[in-house]
Amino acid sequence: MSFELFNTITAYGDQIELTINNHPDLILNNLKQFDNNWAKYNPKKNIGVEARIENFLEATNRVLEKEMEKNIVLENKFIENMDFSDATLIYYSVKPNLNHILHLMKMIQKDCRIITPKIPLPSIKPKKNIKINNSAFFLTEGPLEKSRANNIEEWIKTIPEYKNIGKMESNKNNVQWLEDLLFQIYSN
């Protein structure tokens, strides 16, 4: 995912659909409750965790080039060794294992959002999915325990193109890791 795409997805905070038929006076009256209580969207912390040093250095250079180091924290660690309980946005593109899922369940708090490409976090139902340039992205909000699917079938229904997931992976046999992980999660 390009830095520009990530920036576009996350730049505007929560997205709220507006209807065209709203009357301006009604909107202004509804907003009076927020008088003198406005704040510019400013996430507490956007975190990037990368264990591979070459990817970490590339991401660090991009963040510095864009002068985003105040808004984005990059860590060269394994995700299970990271405390990100105060994060507001996480882009997670690693193929997770059971320890990753359990760690994310513990760490992702109420006001945190997590974006994953290709598939949602295994066993977690996404709030929203979108396609950008023929690539699927899934948005999930914390706490993750409230978004957990009751079973594998319920989780699979959250992926519109599940039957094509083998094509989304570079190797069709590569989907076995996902089936194994879901079995581990739901057999406990």
ChimeraX commands (.cxc) that place a marker at each C-alpha (Angstrom):
marker #1 position 0.00,0.00,0.00 radius 0.5
marker #1 position 1.42,3.37,-0.93 radius 0.5
marker #1 position 1.98,6.07,1.65 radius 0.5
marker #1 position -0.37,8.37,-0.31 radius 0.5
marker #1 position -3.17,5.79,-0.25 radius 0.5
marker #1 position -2.73,5.22,3.48 radius 0.5
marker #1 position -2.75,8.98,4.04 radius 0.5
marker #1 position -5.93,9.37,1.98 radius 0.5
marker #1 position -7.76,6.65,3.89 radius 0.5
marker #1 position -6.83,8.02,7.30 radius 0.5
marker #1 position -6.61,11.79,6.80 radius 0.5
marker #1 position -10.16,12.80,7.59 radius 0.5
marker #1 position -11.08,10.87,10.72 radius 0.5
marker #1 position -14.54,9.37,10.94 radius 0.5
marker #1 position -16.55,9.47,7.74 radius 0.5
marker #1 position -20.23,10.39,8.13 radius 0.5
marker #1 position -22.65,10.15,5.26 radius 0.5
marker #1 position -24.79,13.26,4.88 radius 0.5
marker #1 position -28.16,13.35,3.17 radius 0.5
marker #1 position -28.92,16.06,0.63 radius 0.5
marker #1 position -32.36,16.78,2.10 radius 0.5
marker #1 position -31.14,18.26,5.41 radius 0.5
marker #1 position -32.25,21.79,6.16 radius 0.5
marker #1 position -29.32,24.10,7.13 radius 0.5
marker #1 position -31.17,25.62,10.13 radius 0.5
marker #1 position -31.92,22.15,11.51 radius 0.5
marker #1 position -28.26,21.17,11.17 radius 0.5
marker #1 position -27.10,24.33,12.95 radius 0.5
marker #1 position -29.59,23.78,15.78 radius 0.5
marker #1 position -28.39,20.20,16.22 radius 0.5
marker #1 position -24.78,21.39,16.35 radius 0.5
marker #1 position -25.41,23.94,19.14 radius 0.5
marker #1 position -24.80,21.22,21.73 radius 0.5
marker #1 position -21.16,21.22,20.59 radius 0.5
marker #1 position -20.60,25.00,20.89 radius 0.5
marker #1 position -17.16,25.72,22.34 radius 0.5
marker #1 position -16.43,22.00,22.40 radius 0.5
marker #1 position -14.72,21.49,19.02 radius 0.5
marker #1 position -11.36,19.90,18.39 radius 0.5
marker #1 position -9.37,19.43,15.20 radius 0.5
marker #1 position -9.07,15.75,14.26 radius 0.5
marker #1 position -5.77,14.74,15.76 radius 0.5
marker #1 position -5.17,11.06,16.38 radius 0.5
marker #1 position -3.31,10.20,19.55 radius 0.5
marker #1 position -1.02,7.86,17.77 radius 0.5
marker #1 position -0.72,6.14,14.40 radius 0.5
marker #1 position 1.59,3.16,14.71 radius 0.5
marker #1 position 3.53,1.16,12.16 radius 0.5
marker #1 position 5.18,-2.04,13.42 radius 0.5
marker #1 position 7.63,-3.77,11.11 radius 0.5
marker #1 position 9.96,-6.61,12.09 radius 0.5
marker #1 position 11.92,-6.66,8.81 radius 0.5
marker #1 position 14.63,-4.00,9.02 radius 0.5
marker #1 position 14.61,-3.14,5.30 radius 0.5
marker #1 position 10.84,-2.47,5.33 radius 0.5
marker #1 position 11.16,-0.50,8.56 radius 0.5
marker #1 position 13.91,1.72,7.08 radius 0.5
marker #1 position 11.92,2.30,3.88 radius 0.5
marker #1 position 8.82,3.28,5.86 radius 0.5
marker #1 position 10.88,5.54,8.13 radius 0.5
marker #1 position 12.31,7.36,5.12 radius 0.5
marker #1 position 8.82,7.90,3.67 radius 0.5
marker #1 position 7.52,9.26,6.98 radius 0.5
marker #1 position 10.48,11.65,7.27 radius 0.5
marker #1 position 10.13,12.79,3.64 radius 0.5
marker #1 position 6.48,13.64,4.27 radius 0.5
marker #1 position 7.36,15.30,7.61 radius 0.5
marker #1 position 4.86,13.05,9.40 radius 0.5
marker #1 position 7.12,11.89,12.27 radius 0.5
marker #1 position 4.95,13.75,14.83 radius 0.5
marker #1 position 1.86,11.79,13.77 radius 0.5
marker #1 position 3.25,8.36,12.95 radius 0.5
marker #1 position 5.29,6.15,15.25 radius 0.5
marker #1 position 7.29,3.41,13.57 radius 0.5
marker #1 position 8.72,0.51,15.56 radius 0.5
marker #1 position 11.18,-2.15,14.43 radius 0.5
marker #1 position 9.69,-4.97,16.55 radius 0.5
marker #1 position 7.53,-8.03,16.39 radius 0.5
marker #1 position 3.91,-7.06,17.00 radius 0.5
marker #1 position 3.48,-9.43,19.94 radius 0.5
marker #1 position 6.25,-7.49,21.76 radius 0.5
marker #1 position 4.59,-4.12,21.27 radius 0.5
marker #1 position 2.27,-2.15,23.53 radius 0.5
marker #1 position -0.03,-0.14,21.29 radius 0.5
marker #1 position -2.99,0.13,23.65 radius 0.5
marker #1 position -3.06,3.92,23.18 radius 0.5
marker #1 position -3.07,3.81,19.37 radius 0.5
marker #1 position -5.96,5.31,17.44 radius 0.5
marker #1 position -5.14,3.79,14.06 radius 0.5
marker #1 position -3.17,0.71,13.03 radius 0.5
marker #1 position -2.47,-0.54,9.52 radius 0.5
marker #1 position -1.90,-4.29,9.88 radius 0.5
marker #1 position -0.69,-6.19,6.83 radius 0.5
marker #1 position 1.06,-9.17,8.40 radius 0.5
marker #1 position -0.22,-12.71,8.00 radius 0.5
marker #1 position -1.29,-13.24,11.64 radius 0.5
marker #1 position -0.86,-16.27,13.85 radius 0.5
marker #1 position -2.85,-17.16,16.96 radius 0.5
marker #1 position -0.53,-15.17,19.26 radius 0.5
marker #1 position -0.96,-12.07,17.08 radius 0.5
marker #1 position -4.75,-12.34,17.21 radius 0.5
marker #1 position -4.77,-12.80,20.99 radius 0.5
marker #1 position -2.39,-9.85,21.43 radius 0.5
marker #1 position -4.51,-7.64,19.17 radius 0.5
marker #1 position -7.66,-8.65,21.08 radius 0.5
marker #1 position -5.98,-7.48,24.28 radius 0.5
marker #1 position -4.45,-4.28,22.90 radius 0.5
marker #1 position -7.09,-2.78,20.62 radius 0.5
marker #1 position -9.12,-0.39,22.77 radius 0.5
marker #1 position -12.41,1.43,22.24 radius 0.5
marker #1 position -11.23,4.36,20.13 radius 0.5
marker #1 position -8.78,2.40,17.99 radius 0.5
marker #1 position -9.33,1.46,14.37 radius 0.5
marker #1 position -7.40,-1.17,12.47 radius 0.5
marker #1 position -7.10,-1.39,8.69 radius 0.5
marker #1 position -6.17,-4.68,7.02 radius 0.5
marker #1 position -5.64,-5.37,3.31 radius 0.5
marker #1 position -7.07,-8.39,1.46 radius 0.5
marker #1 position -8.94,-9.97,4.40 radius 0.5
marker #1 position -10.26,-8.82,7.78 radius 0.5
marker #1 position -8.48,-10.02,10.90 radius 0.5
marker #1 position -9.30,-13.72,11.21 radius 0.5
marker #1 position -12.34,-14.26,13.49 radius 0.5
marker #1 position -13.05,-10.49,13.68 radius 0.5
marker #1 position -15.97,-9.00,11.72 radius 0.5
marker #1 position -15.02,-5.73,10.02 radius 0.5
marker #1 position -17.18,-2.65,10.35 radius 0.5
marker #1 position -16.60,-1.68,6.74 radius 0.5
marker #1 position -14.87,-2.96,3.62 radius 0.5
marker #1 position -13.86,-0.92,0.61 radius 0.5
marker #1 position -12.10,-1.45,-2.71 radius 0.5
marker #1 position -9.41,0.93,-3.88 radius 0.5
marker #1 position -7.77,0.23,-7.24 radius 0.5
marker #1 position -9.08,-3.37,-7.18 radius 0.5
marker #1 position -7.56,-3.94,-3.72 radius 0.5
marker #1 position -9.78,-4.82,-0.76 radius 0.5
marker #1 position -9.33,-3.08,2.62 radius 0.5
marker #1 position -11.19,-3.82,5.85 radius 0.5
marker #1 position -11.81,-1.43,8.73 radius 0.5
marker #1 position -12.40,-2.82,12.21 radius 0.5
marker #1 position -12.98,-0.84,15.39 radius 0.5
marker #1 position -12.04,-1.75,18.92 radius 0.5
marker #1 position -12.59,-3.36,21.23 radius 0.5
marker #1 position -12.16,-6.43,19.04 radius 0.5
marker #1 position -13.93,-8.78,21.44 radius 0.5
marker #1 position -17.24,-7.08,20.54 radius 0.5
marker #1 position -16.59,-7.68,16.83 radius 0.5
marker #1 position -15.66,-11.34,17.11 radius 0.5
marker #1 position -17.63,-13.67,14.85 radius 0.5
marker #1 position -19.38,-16.54,16.62 radius 0.5
marker #1 position -18.05,-19.13,14.17 radius 0.5
marker #1 position -16.02,-19.56,10.99 radius 0.5
marker #1 position -19.07,-19.36,8.71 radius 0.5
marker #1 position -20.14,-16.01,10.20 radius 0.5
marker #1 position -16.63,-14.62,9.69 radius 0.5
marker #1 position -16.43,-15.89,6.09 radius 0.5
marker #1 position -19.66,-14.02,5.25 radius 0.5
marker #1 position -17.85,-10.74,6.00 radius 0.5
marker #1 position -15.53,-11.28,3.02 radius 0.5
marker #1 position -17.43,-10.58,-0.20 radius 0.5
marker #1 position -14.85,-12.39,-2.35 radius 0.5
marker #1 position -14.03,-15.32,-0.04 radius 0.5
marker #1 position -14.44,-17.82,-2.87 radius 0.5
marker #1 position -11.68,-15.90,-4.72 radius 0.5
marker #1 position -9.33,-15.60,-1.75 radius 0.5
marker #1 position -6.94,-18.11,-3.32 radius 0.5
marker #1 position -6.60,-15.76,-6.27 radius 0.5
marker #1 position -5.98,-12.80,-3.95 radius 0.5
marker #1 position -3.04,-14.66,-2.40 radius 0.5
marker #1 position 0.00,-15.14,-4.61 radius 0.5
marker #1 position -0.16,-18.92,-4.17 radius 0.5
marker #1 position -3.52,-20.75,-4.02 radius 0.5
marker #1 position -2.11,-23.24,-1.51 radius 0.5
marker #1 position -1.23,-20.29,0.69 radius 0.5
marker #1 position -4.81,-20.13,2.02 radius 0.5
marker #1 position -4.16,-23.19,4.21 radius 0.5
marker #1 position -2.59,-20.94,6.90 radius 0.5
marker #1 position -5.91,-19.10,7.20 radius 0.5
marker #1 position -7.98,-22.25,7.53 radius 0.5
marker #1 position -5.54,-23.60,10.13 radius 0.5
marker #1 position -5.63,-20.35,12.10 radius 0.5
marker #1 position -9.44,-20.20,12.12 radius 0.5
marker #1 position -9.53,-23.80,13.31 radius 0.5
marker #1 position -7.13,-22.91,16.18 radius 0.5
marker #1 position -9.17,-19.87,17.16 radius 0.5
marker #1 position -12.55,-21.61,17.18 radius 0.5
marker #1 position -11.39,-24.87,18.74 radius 0.5
marker #1 position -10.35,-23.10,21.97 radius 0.5
marker link #1:1,2 radius 0.2
marker link #1:2,3 radius 0.2
marker link #1:3,4 radius 0.2
marker link #1:4,5 radius 0.2
marker link #1:5,6 radius 0.2
marker link #1:6,7 radius 0.2
marker link #1:7,8 radius 0.2
marker link #1:8,9 radius 0.2
marker link #1:9,10 radius 0.2
marker link #1:10,11 radius 0.2
marker link #1:11,12 radius 0.2
marker link #1:12,13 radius 0.2
marker link #1:13,14 radius 0.2
marker link #1:14,15 radius 0.2
marker link #1:15,16 radius 0.2
marker link #1:16,17 radius 0.2
marker link #1:17,18 radius 0.2
marker link #1:18,19 radius 0.2
marker link #1:19,20 radius 0.2
marker link #1:20,21 radius 0.2
marker link #1:21,22 radius 0.2
marker link #1:22,23 radius 0.2
marker link #1:23,24 radius 0.2
marker link #1:24,25 radius 0.2
marker link #1:25,26 radius 0.2
marker link #1:26,27 radius 0.2
marker link #1:27,28 radius 0.2
marker link #1:28,29 radius 0.2
marker link #1:29,30 radius 0.2
marker link #1:30,31 radius 0.2
marker link #1:31,32 radius 0.2
marker link #1:32,33 radius 0.2
marker link #1:33,34 radius 0.2
marker link #1:34,35 radius 0.2
marker link #1:35,36 radius 0.2
marker link #1:36,37 radius 0.2
marker link #1:37,38 radius 0.2
marker link #1:38,39 radius 0.2
marker link #1:39,40 radius 0.2
marker link #1:40,41 radius 0.2
marker link #1:41,42 radius 0.2
marker link #1:42,43 radius 0.2
marker link #1:43,44 radius 0.2
marker link #1:44,45 radius 0.2
marker link #1:45,46 radius 0.2
marker link #1:46,47 radius 0.2
marker link #1:47,48 radius 0.2
marker link #1:48,49 radius 0.2
marker link #1:49,50 radius 0.2
marker link #1:50,51 radius 0.2
marker link #1:51,52 radius 0.2
marker link #1:52,53 radius 0.2
marker link #1:53,54 radius 0.2
marker link #1:54,55 radius 0.2
marker link #1:55,56 radius 0.2
marker link #1:56,57 radius 0.2
marker link #1:57,58 radius 0.2
marker link #1:58,59 radius 0.2
marker link #1:59,60 radius 0.2
marker link #1:60,61 radius 0.2
marker link #1:61,62 radius 0.2
marker link #1:62,63 radius 0.2
marker link #1:63,64 radius 0.2
marker link #1:64,65 radius 0.2
marker link #1:65,66 radius 0.2
marker link #1:66,67 radius 0.2
marker link #1:67,68 radius 0.2
marker link #1:68,69 radius 0.2
marker link #1:69,70 radius 0.2
marker link #1:70,71 radius 0.2
marker link #1:71,72 radius 0.2
marker link #1:72,73 radius 0.2
marker link #1:73,74 radius 0.2
marker link #1:74,75 radius 0.2
marker link #1:75,76 radius 0.2
marker link #1:76,77 radius 0.2
marker link #1:77,78 radius 0.2
marker link #1:78,79 radius 0.2
marker link #1:79,80 radius 0.2
marker link #1:80,81 radius 0.2
marker link #1:81,82 radius 0.2
marker link #1:82,83 radius 0.2
marker link #1:83,84 radius 0.2
marker link #1:84,85 radius 0.2
marker link #1:85,86 radius 0.2
marker link #1:86,87 radius 0.2
marker link #1:87,88 radius 0.2
marker link #1:88,89 radius 0.2
marker link #1:89,90 radius 0.2
marker link #1:90,91 radius 0.2
marker link #1:91,92 radius 0.2
marker link #1:92,93 radius 0.2
marker link #1:93,94 radius 0.2
marker link #1:94,95 radius 0.2
marker link #1:95,96 radius 0.2
marker link #1:96,97 radius 0.2
marker link #1:97,98 radius 0.2
marker link #1:98,99 radius 0.2
marker link #1:99,100 radius 0.2
marker link #1:100,101 radius 0.2
marker link #1:101,102 radius 0.2
marker link #1:102,103 radius 0.2
marker link #1:103,104 radius 0.2
marker link #1:104,105 radius 0.2
marker link #1:105,106 radius 0.2
marker link #1:106,107 radius 0.2
marker link #1:107,108 radius 0.2
marker link #1:108,109 radius 0.2
marker link #1:109,110 radius 0.2
marker link #1:110,111 radius 0.2
marker link #1:111,112 radius 0.2
marker link #1:112,113 radius 0.2
marker link #1:113,114 radius 0.2
marker link #1:114,115 radius 0.2
marker link #1:115,116 radius 0.2
marker link #1:116,117 radius 0.2
marker link #1:117,118 radius 0.2
marker link #1:118,119 radius 0.2
marker link #1:119,120 radius 0.2
marker link #1:120,121 radius 0.2
marker link #1:121,122 radius 0.2
marker link #1:122,123 radius 0.2
marker link #1:123,124 radius 0.2
marker link #1:124,125 radius 0.2
marker link #1:125,126 radius 0.2
marker link #1:126,127 radius 0.2
marker link #1:127,128 radius 0.2
marker link #1:128,129 radius 0.2
marker link #1:129,130 radius 0.2
marker link #1:130,131 radius 0.2
marker link #1:131,132 radius 0.2
marker link #1:132,133 radius 0.2
marker link #1:133,134 radius 0.2
marker link #1:134,135 radius 0.2
marker link #1:135,136 radius 0.2
marker link #1:136,137 radius 0.2
marker link #1:137,138 radius 0.2
marker link #1:138,139 radius 0.2
marker link #1:139,140 radius 0.2
marker link #1:140,141 radius 0.2
marker link #1:141,142 radius 0.2
marker link #1:142,143 radius 0.2
marker link #1:143,144 radius 0.2
marker link #1:144,145 radius 0.2
marker link #1:145,146 radius 0.2
marker link #1:146,147 radius 0.2
marker link #1:147,148 radius 0.2
marker link #1:148,149 radius 0.2
marker link #1:149,150 radius 0.2
marker link #1:150,151 radius 0.2
marker link #1:151,152 radius 0.2
marker link #1:152,153 radius 0.2
marker link #1:153,154 radius 0.2
marker link #1:154,155 radius 0.2
marker link #1:155,156 radius 0.2
marker link #1:156,157 radius 0.2
marker link #1:157,158 radius 0.2
marker link #1:158,159 radius 0.2
marker link #1:159,160 radius 0.2
marker link #1:160,161 radius 0.2
marker link #1:161,162 radius 0.2
marker link #1:162,163 radius 0.2
marker link #1:163,164 radius 0.2
marker link #1:164,165 radius 0.2
marker link #1:165,166 radius 0.2
marker link #1:166,167 radius 0.2
marker link #1:167,168 radius 0.2
marker link #1:168,169 radius 0.2
marker link #1:169,170 radius 0.2
marker link #1:170,171 radius 0.2
marker link #1:171,172 radius 0.2
marker link #1:172,173 radius 0.2
marker link #1:173,174 radius 0.2
marker link #1:174,175 radius 0.2
marker link #1:175,176 radius 0.2
marker link #1:176,177 radius 0.2
marker link #1:177,178 radius 0.2
marker link #1:178,179 radius 0.2
marker link #1:179,180 radius 0.2
marker link #1:180,181 radius 0.2
marker link #1:181,182 radius 0.2
marker link #1:182,183 radius 0.2
marker link #1:183,184 radius 0.2
marker link #1:184,185 radius 0.2
marker link #1:185,186 radius 0.2
marker link #1:186,187 radius 0.2
marker link #1:187,188 radius 0.2
view
